[in-house]
Amino acid sequence: MDDTIYENYKRAGEIASAAKEYGIDLIKPGASYLDVAQNIEAKILESGAGIAFPVNLSVNELAAHYSPRHDDTLIFKKGNIVKLDVGAHVDGYIADTASTVEVGTNNYQDMIKASSEALNNAIGVIKADVSLSEIGKVIEKTITSFGFKPIDNLTGHSLEQYELHSGISVPNVSNRYSKAKLKVGNVLAIEPFATNGAGHVVSGKGSNIYLCNRSFRSKIIRDRRSKLLFDKMMGRFKTLPFAQRWCKDILPNSDLALRRLSLLGLVKHYPQLVEAKRGIVTQKEHTVIVKEDGCDVIT
């Protein structure tokens, strides 16, 4: 990794981390999901970075993948367990970070600590030539030591320029099939999830988060509005996820066109990821750059 790329990652990490901390202070009883998401995203842009993906606000049994619509009326309530997931990029080099906020109560601090300690312990073993299975083993052992379960079908991931999930999956459980070893320069988002439920997530309703699929099938779009929206989304968002509410600036009343594009397979609509037994979920995430003898935590 050359110095320019490294500095871009570091800058993205500083901005993502600051935006996340700013967002944590906004999450209070009565605050609206929409205001919190938009203010955090504005903070990223004001800091000179791009938004790597829509701010995720996943509450209670929802482990991941919810971002408010343009007309969202949800507000945070006392006792909510909120996973705040934030991403920024500099010239496409992405930093991804998340924390869990308990709104106005202290009933789940042990579970919050379980995911946080699992992240710290995983970071402690990361270096070149460490296997992915070893990272998963450390995460699982830590979370179970608190009396909770890791979520077995959610993973961390590698990042590359303009690619949020670039091929490597970092397990949160011991996995004898994850024998691949880390290399110097790998950029990884490590994100343990702890739960008092089944330890597994299932797909729920739509998340309001989308991704354009590059495809020759775009040539068969017949609806003019859908074609216009797809072309503009590809130009603006390229290979990064985007929010439904962002499309309102591109094309008013864009929901129908988004649905059509999704049915054609030209746009992926991410599902909400819900704990299978509706257990509470906590998460902690940092982005790291692998070194010969350890790693740099950039968030």
N, C-alpha and C positions, 0 to 999 in steps of 0.2 A: 504494500500500500504506500503510495507516494505521499509526500508531506501535505500537498494541497487537499487530497481526498481525506486524509486524517484530520486536518484542521476543519474541513467541512463537517465531518461527523461530530467533532468536538463542539463546534458552534451549534449544530442542530441539537445536540444533547443538552447544552446549557439552556437553550431557548425552550425546549420541550419540558425540561425540569422546572424552570421558572414558571412556565404557563400552568403546569400541573399544580404547583404550590399555590399559585394565584387562584386556581379553580377550587382547591380544597377549602379556601377561606370563603368562597361564594356559596358552598353547599350548606344551607341552613333550612330549618323548618319554614315552609312558605315560599322559598325561592323556586322559581320556575326552571324546569329542565331547559327550556329554549333559551332563556336569558343566560344561564350558566354556560351552555355550549357556545353560544354566539360570542360571549365576552371572552372566553378562553381562546377561541379561534381568532378573534380580533387581536388579542395579546400576541399570538404567534406572528401574525402578519405585521403588527407594529414593530416587532423585534427584528424584522428583516428576513424571516424565514418563510417557507411555504408550509401549508397544512398538509401533512402526509396522509391523513385520513380524518373523517369527521370525528369530533369528540364523542366518545362512547360514555354513556351514563347508564350503567346496568345495575338494577336494584334488587336486593334480596335474593330470590331463587334464580334470577336472571344472571348467568355467569358472564356473558359478553354479548356484544352486538345490539346495542340500541342507541340510536341518535334521534333527537326530536325532529318531527316534521315542522314545516313553516308555520302551521297552525296548532302546534302542540299546546295542550292546556295542563299537562301534568305538573305537579309541584312536589317538592320533597317534604316528607312527613317525619316527625319525631320517631326514632326507632329504625328508620331505613338504613340498610347496609348498601352503600353506593360504591361501585367500582368505577373509578374515574380513569379513563384510558386516553392518553394524549400522544399525538405524534407530530413532529416537525421535520422539515427537510431543508437542506441547503444544497442547491444545485442537484437535487435528487437523492442526496445522501441522508438517510432517514435515522432518526432517533425515536424510540417508542418506549413509553414509560407509563406506569399505572400505580395507583394506590387505592386503598379501601377507606372510606369515611363512614363512621357510624354517626348518624344525625341525632344529636341531643341525648343519647343514652350511652351506657357502657356495658351492654349485655353480651357483646361478642368480641371483646378485646382479646381473649385467648385465641380465637380463630383468626383474627387479624394478625396477631403475633405469629401464629403458625405459618401463614403464607409468607410473612416478612422474614422470619428466621430461615425458612426453607430457601428463599432467594439468597440470603446472605451466605448460607452454607454451600449452596450450589456455586456461587461466585468464588468461594474459597477454594474450590477444586478445579476451576476452569483454567486450563493452560493447553498448549500444544500437545497433541498425542493422547489427551484424555478422551475416553469414549463417551458417546452420548448416553449409553446405558448407565455409566457411572454417575452422570449428572442426575438422571431420573431416579436412580437408587438413593442418592443423597436427599433429594426433594421428598420422596415418599417416606423415607425413614424419619425425616424431621417432622412432617405433618402428622404422621401416625403417632409420633411420640407425644403430641398434644391431645391425642384422642379423637382426631378428625381423619377424614379421607382426602387424598389428592384426587383430582378429577382425571380419570385415566384416558379420556379421549380429547383433552385439550393439551396443546403443546406450545412451547416456545418455537421460535423460527429464526432463520437467517434472513439478513437484509442485504440487498445490493442496490445500486443506483436505480431509483424509480421502481424498485420491486420490494413491496412490503413483506411478502412471503416468497423467498427466492429458492426454496428447495430443501433446505435442511430443517428437520423437525426435532425439537429438543423435548424429550418426554418428561412428564411429571411423575412417572412411576418407573419402577425397575422394569426394564424391557430387554430381554436377552437377544432380541433381533436388532437392537440399535448398536451395532458394533462399530459403526463409522467413528473415526477419531477426528478431533478438532485440529485445524491447521492455523498457523500464524496468519493473521489478517482476517480470519473469519469474523463477521459482525453478527452478533446474535442478540435477539430479544429473549430473555429468560423470564418466564412468568408462571410461577406456581399458583395453583388454585386450591384452596382448602374448603371443605364442606362438611356439614353434619347430615348430609343426605346419602344418596346412593353412590356418589363418587363417579358420576357419569352424566353427560348432558345429552339432551335430545333437541331436535329442531322445533322451533315454535313459529310464531307469526313473523312477518317481514320486519326488518330492522330499520328501514328507511335509509340503508346504506347500500350503494350500488358499485358496480365495476364494469367498465366497458370491455367486451371481448373483441379482440381483433379477429375479423372473419371476412372471408370473401362473400359471406351471405349478406353483408351490408348492401351489396349491389341489388338485392331483391326487395329492399324496402320500397313499398309502393306509396305509402301514406306520406304526404309531403311534410307534415308537421313532425312525424316520427323521424324522417330522414334528416330534417333540419336539426332536430334536437341531438340525434346521434352524432352527426358531423361536428356540431359545436362542442358536445361533451368530449369527443375524442380529441379535439383540438385543445381543450382547456385542461382536462383531467388525465388524459393519456392512460398510463397503466396504474394510476393510483385510485383508491376508493373515493367515492364522493357521496354527498348527502342529497336527499330529495329536495331539501329546502334550498340548496345551492342552484338547483335547476330552475327555480322561479325567476332568477335573474336572467336566465338564458331564453326561456320561453314560458310566458304566462300559461297557466292551466296545463302544465306539462305532465300531470299524473297519468292521463290516458296514453300518451306517447310512451311513457316509461313502461307501462304495463304491456303495451304492444311489443316493445323492444325486448322485454323480458321473456315474453312468450316465444319470440323468434330466436331466443338464445343469444342475442347480441348484447344484452345487458344482464349481468348477474345481480340478483337481489339477495343479499345475505340474510339468512334466517336468524332470528333471535336464538340464543343457545341457553336452554333452560335446564336446571338441575332435575334429573329424572324423577326424584321423589320430592321435589319442591323444597329441598334443603336450602339453607342459607349458604351463600358462597362468598369467600373473600379472595382477593388477588393482590399480588405485589409484583411489579415488573421493572426491570432495568435493561438497558442496552449496553452490551460490552463488546470490546474489540480484543480478540485473542492474541496473546503474546507467547513467546517461548516459555516464560516462567510464570505466567499468570494472565491477567487481563486488565484492561482499562475500563472502568465503569464510566460511561460518558453521560449518563443521566443522573 
